Amino acid sequence: MKTISIFIFAILIMSSVSYSQGDPSMGMENSKEEKSMEPVGVKTSGGMLYGNSVDESAKQLSYGELLSNAESVNNTTITVRGIVAEVCQAMGCWMVMSDGNTSVRAKTGHNFFLPKDISGKEVIITGNFKITEISEDDARHFNEESSNPKKEEEIVGPQKVYEIDAVGIELLDSTSDSN
């Protein structure tokens, strides 16, 4: 009987220790989730790289050249250089370049994240460029995460958009001479 009591007592102690290890109120899992969403970049000679390195073999374009040649580079891997207009304020999982009239959204696919305070900074993006259509719901979702949201009544129906499925984004130092 004494052996059974010790055995039951041991099981109770082990199960309570195991339970407390995974208890979110202890802060362990929450801190892991938050850390996984923090932007993690790698210092480069030109700035800070998020995701994979710039693909030197991809077609190199300025933002203006991309807009002028959008149809001819549709569904191809490109590298484009431009200025960040805004960043997803929820997670840093997308950013937008804009000339004031036309915007191109670079999405990270949650494979990496960007700092949320890089508007106005110069970047080099490598990824697959596409001209596509997003639903009104997706447009509203992006608007909710925006630092410059549109009025709800301005978002009606499917939206034609320019997107880059980014594999890497290099945030350039203000003193950088990188191409």
N, C-alpha and C positions, 0 to 999 in steps of 0.2 A: 504494500500500500504506500509505503514511504517512497519507493522508487517511482510509482505512478504519479504521486504528487509532485515530485521533483521534475519529472518529465513534463507534466502539464505546465508547471511554473516556468520552465525553460522555454517552452513554446510561446507562452504569453509574452515573455520578455522579448524574444526574438521578433515576434509579430509586431509588437509596439515599436521596437527600434526600426524595423523595416518600414512601417507606416509613417513614422516621423521623418524618415529620409526623403520621402516623396511628397511631403506635405507642402503645398504651395504657400501656406501661411508662414512657413519658415523662411520664405524668400529665395530659396535656391532655384526653383524652376523659373520664377519670374525674372530673376536676374540673368539666367541663361537666355531666355527669350529676348529680353531687351538687348543684351550684348550681341546676339546674332543679327539684330536689325540695325546696329550702329554701323555707319559707313566705315569700311576697312579699305584703305588705299595703300598703295605702294609708292614710295618716293621714286621719282624718275629725274633725269637731268632737266626735264622741262616743267615738272610740276608734280602732280599726284595722280596715279593711275587707279581707276576703279574698274574691276573686271579684267579682261585680257588685254594684252598689249595691242597697240595700234597696228593694223595689218598694212604693211608697206606695199603689198602687192595689190591691194584694193584700189579702185579708181579714186584719186585724190581730188576733192572739190572744195571750193569755198561755199559758204551758205548761198550766196547769190548765184553761183554756177549750178548748185543743186536745184534751185527753183527754176532756173532757165532751162535745165535739161531733165526735169523730173520724169517726163514720159520715157526718155531714152535710157534712164538708169533704173526704171521701175523693176523691182524684183531682182536687184543685183546687190552685191556687197560693195559698199562704198566707205570711204573715210572722208568726213566732212569737218570743216573747221568753222566755228561760229560762236556767237555770244548767247549765254543762257538768259532766257526771258523769265522763266519761272521753273520751280521744282515742286514735285509732290510734297505737300506738307504733312501727309500722314506717315509715310515711310521713306521717302526719297527714292521711290522706285521708278520714277519717270522725270523727265525734264523737257522743256520746250525751248526751241529757238524760234525767233520771230523777227520779221522785218517791219512789223506794225500792221501788215495786211495779211501775210501768209505765215502760217506756223508749221513747224515740223516737230512732232513729239518723238523723243527717243525713250523707249521703254527698256527696262533692265530685265524684265521677266522674273523679278525677285531673285535673280542670281547674284546680284550685288546691289548695293544701295549708295546713294549720293548724299552729301551734306545738304541740308535744306536751305542753307544761306548762301548759295553760290550764284544767285541772280546777278547779272552784269559781268560775270567772269567769262573768259574765253575757254573753250573746250575743243577737243578733237574727239570725234565719235567714229567708231568702226562698227558696222552692222549692216543688216539687210534692209534696204530702203524699199518701201512699198507705198503705192497709192491705193487706198482702201476705203471702205465705208464702215463706220461704227454705228451701233444702234443709239437711239435717243437715251436709253438707260445707261449705256457706257459713257456717252457724252455727259450726262448728269453726274455720273460717278467721278469722272475726271474733274468736273467743275467743283464738286464737293471737296476735293483734295487740293484745289488750287488756292494760291495766295491772292489771286485776282479773279474771283469768281464772276461769271456773267449773271445777269438776272435770269431767273428760272424761265420766264416767258420767251427768252431769246433762244432757248434750246428746244427745237421742235423737229421731230422726225430724224431719220438717218442722217449722218453727217459724213461728207467726203473729207478724208484727212490724209495727210502725209505722215508716215511713221517710219521710224528706224527701230528694228529689233536689235538693240545694241548688245554687242559682246564685250565692248570696252569703251570707257570714256576717260580721257585724260584731261584733268583740270589743270590748265596751264598757269604757271607763275606769271605775275604781271610783267616780269622782266624777261620772260622766255622768248627765245628766237626760234622755237620749234616750228616745223612746217606741218 
